[in-house]
Amino acid sequence: MRRVGTGEWRGWREATEEALYGPSGFYRGPEGPAGHFRTSVHASPLFAGAVARLLCRVDEALGRPAELAFVDMAAGRGELVTGVLAALPAEVASRARGYAVERADRPAVLDHRIEWLSRPPKGITGLLFANEWLDNVPVEVAEVDATGVPRLVLVRDDDGAERLGEPVGGAEAQWLRRWWPLAPDEVPFPGAPSAEVLADDVPSDEMPFEGARAEIGLPRDTAWAGAVASLDRGLAVAVDYAHFAAARPPFGTLTGFREGRETAPVPDGSCDITAHVALDACALPGGRVVTQRAALRALGVRGARPALSLAATDPTAYVRALAGAGEAAELTATGGLGDFGWLLQPVGIPNPMIDGLLADDPPADGLLVDVPDHEEQ
């Protein structure tokens, strides 16, 4: 779907909002996200099965409440919530209530028992799961100019051309200084080296430079805090490609996708516009980030090949098991879906994932960030 561009110069946040969610926006199309890119949800039903097992863990931690909520954020066409509810044991399913949160219209074929909402329900008890939601929360883009000043990047909606606008200021500048420094006098966290130490000790080729870019993740932090606040008790999980303060990408990650292929991010409604997420900035006190590889292994998705002896005794079962192993390998692959970050945010309960994670994967492989308490967001 493509709308007629106005040729107006706007910040990336406003332009992306219109391109994705406006009346003729990308996510209003009938094909939904599955028509343009492959998420873990679409890759295999093993993913929904693992999330169902996580919901059962949350249920146990909650003491098996009379009503157990599962909230699917950025639900697309409801594929994940449908799969999760179908995979639950009968006793848990009898108490489960599914919510799909999406700005597009409700699909006609969706199970009538699933409630379709534009915002997460308030006061729920259960699991809120946001698979590839935050990367589509629009953000401003900043770029360092020739004088070393981070400025907002303006984009023209009809062709994606860019130019620099005003210097970044206010809360957005504060976010950059804390989470994604772009100037030599900015340090990423309290107690980090001073500007003078950086200037003396950091090689010149590692200092910020003209053209360095960042996506200002403040709207994502706010959106995530709002989603977590909808839980009275339970667990909130955000799953996305992520980066962390120690290794932010020097040119940012803003890009587009159309029909399964990466493309230039032109905000005309014809493509998805996405950027990786600073999950460490989003995390609230008590949050922890692990790889999808570690999380899914802890939930029983391992990708082990079936024994060859099964091929002789039950060829059909062998083929099914082999296919399942291939799907599990895709979901947990290094350099692919397995590298996604899972931000685990418990609310009023112990984190139901931690024991399994520590047992199944050493920190060097599975544990990315143990998030400290933030004095401010």
Helices and strands as residue ranges (DSSP letters): E 9-11, H 12-21, G 26-28, G 33-35, H 40-43, H 45-61, E 68-73, H 79-87, H 90-93, E 96-101, E 115-117, E 124-131, G 134-136, E 140-144, E 150-156, E 162-167, H 170-179, H 195-201, G 204-206, E 213-216, H 218-229, E 231-240, G 245-247, E 255-258, E 261-263, E 272-274, H 279-282, E 288-291, H 292-298, H 309-313, H 315-331, G 337-339, E 341-347, H 354-360, H 363-366, E 367-370
